[in-house]
């Protein structure tokens, strides 16, 4: 990256929709490879922890819902990264919890709440 507020692509408006769909390109320009890797590691931690919680769930329904919500977050991240890098066409999938998109943020945070509910309602297995 070029450094904080030193990027030319975003500042000179060469990147279209830089606040929503292409925020990953702006983050890569501002924070570089290490910043993007840190973001992906954070997403991987959230998805991994959500799948772990899905495995601890009390019943099959909770497992399926928590696992589905975790994989939804994963698919959003992969599709957005592929879209920004040019591997997929631009389809309008925002980067979860980062992009300027109200509906996606609300639905993802509601999904995180459902995952936390599955964790709160788990049963402990005594061995």
Secondary structure, DSSP 8 states (H G I E B T S, - for coil): ---TT--STTTTT-STTTTTTTHHHHHHHHHHHHHHHHHHHHHHHHHHHHHHHHHH-SSHHHHHHHHHHHHHHHHHHHHHHHHHHTSS-------TTTSS-HHHHHHHHHHHHHHHHHHHT------
